[in-house]
Amino acid sequence: MAGFVGAQHEFHDAAFVQGWADRFVPTAPRLALFDLILEQIGQPGLPNAHVLELGLGPGYMARHILERNAIISYEGLDFSEVFFEVAKNTVGASMPRVTLTKADLMDQTWPATISRQPAAIISTWALHDLGSQQAVADVYARCYEILPEGGMLINGDFIKPDGTAWTYEPGRFETARHLDFMRRAGFKNPMLLACYETNTDSPTAAQNYACMIAVR
Ligand SMILES: C[S@@+](CC[C@H](N)C(=O)[O-])C[C@H]1O[C@@H](n2cnc3c(N)ncnc32)[C@H](O)[C@@H]1O
């Protein structure tokens, strides 16, 4: 069997966003991805304690991380005001540690909008929505420019699993291509840390995501 894997979103429509956020409440494997990212950004030796998330969305990862790491400051970048309102509710009491930054990741000047230099840039289930491999490669290049020496980029996103006969929307592509784009951006030794909910034969749009890390 083969088919198409992809999804359509209306990220600026309040009713769509709230319904989507309600359906996207983190499951056990999604929480495992958050824990992996939490562990990475908690490692000693990072140049500072500021974390930038690309595509804050409803704030599920932000809440998970802020409730478990008392030290970091957090910046959530998104192009949707509607998602900021949802994220404020999700993050709740930790909001004083969060800066909300409105920017479009397709606009290559987005780095000028962030509040300060982060030591870690993280993202989950967001970059595939930029719609092409080139757009993701551009984000990796901007991240390399932003991060200090020793800073880390961690992307947990929907990918196209190896060996599938299915067609995937252009923003979902193989982990080897992601690592290649990280390398081309200048990162040393990019690595695949984990794959989640792998399903090559009968995938849904909510399965097949991976966590990739690179250090500047
Ligand atoms: C799936 S949500 C992220 C979920 C989030 N990581 C969490 O754990 O709650 C994806 C987010 O990426 C944002 N996004 C999509 N395209 C974008 C773009 N071009 N610029 C900035 N944000 C974008 C959407 O508005 C949405 O809020």
The ligand as a Gaussian input file, in Angstrom:
#p B3LYP/6-31G(d) Opt

LIG

0 1
 C        3.228000      21.991000      15.753000
 S        3.384000      23.645000      16.270000
 C        4.718000      23.470000      17.380000
 C        4.366000      22.714000      18.613000
 C        5.272000      23.039000      19.774000
 N        6.623000      22.592000      19.520000
 C        4.754000      22.437000      21.060000
 O        5.426000      21.560000      21.634000
 O        3.691000      22.855000      21.513000
 C        4.136000      24.438000      14.879000
 C        4.209000      25.938000      15.026000
 O        5.062000      26.438000      13.990000
 C        4.559000      27.704000      13.625000
 N        5.032000      28.067000      12.283000
 C        4.733000      27.455000      11.113000
 N        5.306000      28.106000      10.089000
 C        5.980000      29.161000      10.625000
 C        6.765000      30.210000      10.085000
 N        6.933000      30.338000       8.745000
 N        7.317000      31.109000      10.918000
 C        7.132000      31.005000      12.263000
 N        6.381000      30.045000      12.843000
 C        5.815000      29.137000      12.031000
 C        3.053000      27.561000      13.663000
 O        2.399000      28.806000      13.792000
 C        2.877000      26.660000      14.869000
 O        2.621000      27.424000      16.005000

